[in-house]
Amino acid sequence: MNGQEIEVKFYVGDLSKIEERLKGLNAGLIQPRVHETNLRYDTPKGELRQSGKVLRLRQDDKARMTYKGASKKEDGVMSRTEIEFVVEDFESAKQLIEALGYKLMVFYEKYRTTYKLDHTHIMLDELPYGSFVEIEGNDISSIREMAKKLELHWEAAIETSYHALFERVAKSRKLDESKLTFDAFKSGKPDTTELSVSQADVFGGY
């Protein structure tokens, strides 16, 4: 997949209700719940992150390599260049990236279920520190309309990455910022105050 990634994400309290709404809207299930392993790489000096770029290797039902350019924000929506493709072998791709001099900076995992409806993709994400809905589309208006259909309050849109959210909690809990795992949160997940987010599915409608 090459092109422009346009997306918005929301923190939610109950993913099952969001999924019920999607089924009620006859959304198509294009990826059943799958566990993801993500490796994020950078130069030894962290130059990719400093410029807002991402180099990632992901393993879910397939192995995928992804590059993301610096993001732009408009009306709560993040837009950035994205180049993603499937690789034949996860370990070989990992060895290649590291042979080129990139260093593994962050390991993170999550569960993701993906639906498609009205030219948008809706991802139901279970992260170690909470549940999120991510909506991708061709433009802001289609993403806003889908958020409305799912009864997600637009003002609660999160304008940062999953790892940036984790860093907020990692500092307060003295966790290893390079390892976002379910094991790290065995003692309990953070609330909205600790994450510094608003819950998008508590407003009783758009």
N, C-alpha and C positions, 0 to 999 in steps of 0.2 A: 504494500500500500504506500503510494507516494502522493503527496499533496499537502493541503492545509488542514491541520487538525483544529476544529472549533468545538469547544466543550465547556461544560459547567458542572460542578459537583456540589452535592448537598449532603450534610450530615443528617441522618434520620434515626429515629428510635425503633422503628419496626419495619424491617425489610419485607416481611411476609405480607403486610398490608399493601405495600407498593406492588409486590408481585401479583397479588389478587386483582388490583386495579388494572395492571397490564393484561392479565388474562381476560378480564372483563371487557377490555378494549380490543380483544382478539389480536394482541401483539404476537409476532412470531418468535418462537424460541430458536435462536441460532447458535447458542452455546450453552449447554447445561452446566450446572455448577461444577467448576473445576478449580483445583489448587494450582496456584502460580508460585513459581520461584523466580525472583528477579535479582539480577546482578547489575549494579550501576557502576560504571567505570569513569575514570578521569585521568588527566595527566598527574604526575607526582605533585605538581604545584597547584592542582585544582583549577586549571584554566577553563575547563568546560563549564563548571558550575559558576565561576566568576562571570562568565559571559552569558549565563542563562541557558546553556545548551546541555543536552543529555545524550549519553551513549549507554544503551541498556541491552542486556541479553536476558531473554525471558524463556522459561520452560513452563508450558501448560500442556495442552494436548499436542502441541508442536513446539519446536525450538524457534525463536524469533529474535532477530537483531533489529534494534530501533535506534534511529537518530532523531532528535528533536532540536529545532532551532530555538532561539530566544523567543519568549512569549510576549504577546501584546494583550492588554486587558481592555475590554470595552463592555460596559453595562453588566459587569459581573462574569463575563464570558472570556475565557482564555483562547487565544488563537496563535498557532505557531506552525512552522513547517515541520512535517513529519515524513520520514522515510523508514519504512518497515518491510522486512521480507523474511520468509521462512528459510532457515538453514538446515542442512541435512543432519548435522550432528552437534549437539549442545556442547559437549566437551571439546570438540575440535575448534568450534567457534570461540570458546573461552580461551583456549591455548593461543589462537591467532591474535585475539585482542591483546592478551598479555605480552605476546612476542613483539607486538608493535610498540610496547612501552607504556600501555595504559595500566593503571592500578585499580584493583577492586576497592571501591570506597564504601559501598553500601550493599548489604544483603537484606531483602525484604520479601515477605510472603503475604498472600491473601487468597481468598476464595472469590471467584467471580462468576456470575450468571449473566448472560447477555441476551437481550430481546431487541427486536426491530419493529418500529411502528412509525408510519408517516414520515419516511425518509430520515429518521433518526435512529441511533443505536442507544439503548438504555442499558447501562451496566449496573448490576446490583453487587456491590463490593463489600465483603466482610474482611475488615482489617483487624489486626491484633488489638487495636485500641478503639474500635467502633465500626458502625455500619454507615455506608454511603451509597448515594445514587449518583452516577455520572451519566450525563446526556451529551451525545455527540451529534452534530448535524451540519448541514451545509451553510447555515446562516443563523444569526441570533434569533430572528423571529420564529423559526421553526423550533428552536430549542426552548424558547419562552413558552410557546404554545404547548409543547409536550410537558413542561414543568406544570403548567396550569391544569392539564388533563390528569396529571398524577397528584394534584393538590399539594404541590410543594411551593412553599412561599419563596418568591424570587429574591426577596431581601436577605434571605439566609444563605445565598450562594457563597461558596468559599473561593476566595481568590488566591489560593496557594496550592502547593503540591502536597501529596500524601506524606512525603518524607519531611517536608517543612513542618507539618502538623506534629509528626512524631518527635521532631527535635524539641518542640516546646515541652512535651511531656518528659522526654529523656533528661532534659536539664533538671527539672523539678524532682524527678524520681532517681536521678543519678544512674541512668541506664546507658548502655553502650550505644551511641548514636549510629554506629555502623551496622547494627543488627536489629532490624525490625521483625521480630518473631512473635508467634503466639505464646511461646514459652516465657517471653519477657513479661507478659501480662497475666501470668497465672494468678497473681494476687488480686486482680481486679482491673477493670477498665476505667479510664478517666471519664469525668463528666464533661459537660459542655464548658464549664468554667475553666477547667484545667486545659482543655483543648483550645479555648478562646474562639468557640464557634457558636452558632445558633442552630437549634434543631428545626429543620424545615418542615416537618410533618406534624407540628403541634398547633397549627393555626386554624384548623378546621376548614381549610379551603384556601384557594388562591386569593 
